[in-house]
């Protein structure tokens, strides 16, 4: 089992959710997050004053998957989150972590059956 964490642009969330549903990955957690990466922020003007915005808004998707779903999940996220044909800085990252165990609270099931 793997725990997949993807940090993507908020505008790509619907495309990623649709791509995941096509490969039958429906269980995920989504959080609004902010971070600093290679984009290095941007400048905004508010009421005539310029402000440097260092933290960029992103969306974090967390998914626990069985081993057979790892590669299809990663490919679906990468293709749907990429802007344009070649992608751009700021499209995001995908992290894959080993998942030692999982337990469904309602039934007590453990392991891949609990996902």
NORDA-V73838 format. One record per backbone hydrogen bond with DSSP energy under -1.0 kcal/mol. NH is the residue of the N-H (numbers start at 1). CO is the residue of the C=O. Records with the same first field share a line. If there is no record, write none. Layout:
NH=CO / CO
This chain:
2=65
3=97
4=63
5=95
6=61
7=93
8=59
12=9
13=10
16=12
17=13
18=14
19=15
20=16
21=17
22=18
24=21
25=20
29=62
31=60
33=58
35=56
40=37
42=53
44=51
46=49
49=46
51=44
53=42
56=35
58=33
59=8
60=31
61=6
62=29
63=4
65=2
69=66
70=67
73=69
74=70
75=71
76=72
77=73
78=74
79=75
80=76
81=77
82=78
87=83
91=88
93=7
95=5
97=3
99=1
104=109
108=104
111=102
114=111
